[in-house]
Amino acid sequence: MTTGPAAPPALYDNRNVALVDLLDRLLAGGVVIAGEITLGIADVDLVRISLRALVATIRAAGIEAWEEDG
Amino acid sequence: MTAVPDTGSANTWLYAVVQAPSGALPESLTGVAGEPLRLLDVPGLAAVAGSVPRADFDEEALNAHIQDPAWLERAVRDHHRVVCVLGRTHRVLPMRFATLCQDDARAVELLTERHDRLLAAVDHVSGRTELGVKAWSAPRGAEASGPADGQSPGAAYLSRLRARRDERDRATQAAMEQASRVHARLAGVAADWVQHPPQPGEATGRDEPMLLNCAYLVDDDRLPGFRSAVDAMAAETAELTLELTGPWPPYSFAGHERQDAGEGESA
């Protein structure tokens, strides 16, 4: 699509990404530093919370169109 | 670098670490609170940060927010958007979602403490791309076996149930073996891999169990080979449905210590 001046290392898709795949990576991956403010939840709770988010999203997707060009 | 913003009422949200020299950030790039982003100097690296209102992003508020599916999805996608945009111009090492510090000074201090490991992680993902591969048992068609001669209707029913269950077990077993073979082949092509937990059916909308949910870190020049290996195995393995995702920013490998790095330290 658009080509920038410098060749990008990779063109990451930031739109057509399933939330479930994103949650796998953002809640369990990434660089971890122990800051003062932490999500006060264990891994198990994170799984439950992400599942709740997913179910809500899937329900919403059943109502609205999933993909939008906007 | 840039003017230090007033952080008295704000916390510092970290998005990613990028390799120095970092250049300028896209001006229009904003973060999870719609805030403008800035670079923080860390030796040999730069961190991409934003100031988010403390009232909305202290520990209590944050933990309340993440219970709200709509908030969580929006924030997760915002964090991801920033990382993706940075990835167009920088070698990027994403931070864990919701990495928050009291202020910039503390963020720099924490990152500087981990400076060596961050540099090693940047090195590990350089020239490589993360791809995801998921596998499920293929959907089963309805298989009908007629009642055996001389069986009572009740016995026929039971043996039909048993046969169906045995068939399902056999199919799942075969699919699991296929999934291990798929993984072994892909791991052979990849420079590194990480296993994510199988995604539950409620999240995928599939009835079949997920048998593989792995992230692979692939040398950029081996990407075509990796993709064709996935295609080939999708065609070969009747028992499996395969899905390839990505390219991803290297989330799954950003905090990853090499498994062959000798004795591990307990975090």
Interface residues (C-beta under 8 A of the other chain):
Chain A: G4 A6 P8 P9 A10 L11 Y12 D13 N14 V17 A18 L19 V20 D21 L22 L23 D24 R25 L26 L27 A28 G29 G30 V31 V32 I33 A34 G35 E36 I37 T38 L39 G40 I41 V47 I49 S50 L51 R52 A53 L54 V55 A56 T57 I58
Chain B: N11 L14 V17 F57 D58 E59 L62 N63 I66 Q67 P69 A70 L72 E73 V76 R77 H79 H80 R81 V83 C84 V85 G87 R88 T89 H90 R91 V92 L93 P94 M95 R96 F97 A98 T99 L100 C101 Q102 R106 A107 L110 L111 E113 R114 L118 A121 T129 G132 V194 H196 P197 Q199 P200 E202 A203 T204 G205 N213 A215 D220 T245 G246 P247 W248 P249 Y251 S252 F253 A254 G255
